Amino acid sequence: MKITSKTGPLMAPLPTVMVSCGDMENSNIITIAWTGIINSNPPMTYVSVQRSRHSHDIIAESGEFVINLTTVELAKAMDFCGVRSGRDIDKFTHLGLTREAGDHVSAPMIAESPVNLECKVTEMKSFPTHDMFIAEIVAIHIDDKYVDEKGAYDFGSMDLVSFTHGKYYRHKSTELGFFGYSVMKPKTAKRRRKKGK
Ligand SMILES: Cc1cc2nc3c(=O)[nH]c(=O)nc-3n(C[C@H](O)[C@H](O)[C@H](O)COP(=O)(O)O)c2cc1C
């Protein structure tokens, strides 16, 4: 049996990312769970930000931001960036995080995060509670310790954090399958086993 709940912004699991904005001198970090991918080519993402956030005006003005993925090690800093405003505190300095210059945007990347996505805003859509900044992902930086010699990414080892209904969860590294594994031919399965995949 299932109970019918009142409706709300429920989706699970959601990423919870640290979005850096501003520039190398005046920067801020906001925690964002309302994010995702909306197009493959060009790769496009969005962040939905309430108009009251300090970061909202910075992103609206600069048209740039960086999405930094959150690891278990960064979880407390991520939570802090979601409960304190950059109006009152320099979050980079307070948390001892390192600003790293990006290649295409002025917003600093968080060096301690294993994955940084440089984003350029192409459009803003207003909703009753949030403004959605739609952006192109113009560059991706991944810590090389998570990239193998063939260039494959090992997200399972990153120990990423997700957010569901007010709580944080560890993204466990137990792989269940891969894209298309439900229709894999026996021959392909054999070849993969041979390669130790
Ligand atoms: C886990 C988590 C997820 C959040 N997701 C969002 C979000 O998607 N959009 C938003 O506007 N605020 C979100 N917030 C709240 C902002 O991060 C928070 O208000 C922050 O203090 C704003 O910082 P700023 O004023 O420096 O921009 C989230 C907070 C937490 C803890």
The ligand as a Gaussian input file, in Angstrom:
#p B3LYP/6-31G(d) Opt

LIG

0 1
 C       21.446000      21.023000       0.421000
 C       21.030000      22.415000       0.024000
 C       20.514000      22.646000      -1.244000
 C       20.135000      23.941000      -1.625000
 N       19.639000      24.143000      -2.890000
 C       19.289000      25.393000      -3.267000
 C       18.820000      25.636000      -4.604000
 O       18.751000      24.742000      -5.438000
 N       18.462000      26.905000      -4.925000
 C       18.552000      27.953000      -4.036000
 O       18.207000      29.097000      -4.379000
 N       18.992000      27.746000      -2.764000
 C       19.384000      26.506000      -2.372000
 N       19.863000      26.283000      -1.108000
 C       19.956000      27.418000      -0.183000
 C       21.172000      28.309000      -0.448000
 O       22.337000      27.530000      -0.680000
 C       21.386000      29.230000       0.783000
 O       20.280000      30.091000       0.920000
 C       22.694000      29.997000       0.753000
 O       22.959000      30.452000       2.058000
 C       22.661000      31.169000      -0.196000
 O       23.937000      31.745000      -0.183000
 P       24.240000      33.192000      -0.770000
 O       23.279000      34.170000      -0.105000
 O       25.657000      33.433000      -0.376000
 O       24.038000      33.146000      -2.233000
 C       20.269000      25.015000      -0.711000
 C       20.786000      24.777000       0.571000
 C       21.183000      23.484000       0.936000
 C       21.748000      23.258000       2.299000

